[in-house]
């Protein structure tokens, strides 16, 4: 009799698991149908997320890729009210271009101590439309006050971006940083 009860319990558990799996598959299939995801769009979403991750990992590295290399030739970086159009202007936003000339009688700014820091990216929402896409992420910066100090969260914000696929590589077309709401005219 004990063997029968154990066997019955196993069968009921297996049946419940199968029913739950069927429910998950049915709801997942419905969600995919609503978003019209394809294998290629899933691959593209992952490639865009990988590019975002590489972009943020690039910050704080001793030897790093030029930030502008993540942008299309005619890309734009919008930092609040400042706009940088084209790779050269974008690189200047990161200190890769000409340094500002101090006013007459003013001493040039002292070079800032290079302190390693970490950036994380969370809650990525990516929509692919063929060779264009949009993304939204939350970024968080962690850095020490000075070398040797423990890291602490120093900045958190949102990034909205449009993307374009150029020769098989996803690049930023426009990157809006520091907005709390999507930019005017934003469409996912």
Buried (B, 14 or more C-beta within 10 A) or exposed (E): EEEEEEEEEEEEEEEEEEEEEEEEEEEEEEEEEEEEEEEEBEEBBEBBBEBBBEBBBBBBEEEEEEBBEBBBEEBBBBEEEEEBEBBEBBBBBBEEEEEEEEEEEEEEEEEEEEBEBBBBBEEBEBBBEEEEBBBBBBBBBBBBEEEEEEBEEEEEBBBBBBBBBBEEEBBBBBBBBBBEEBEEEEEE
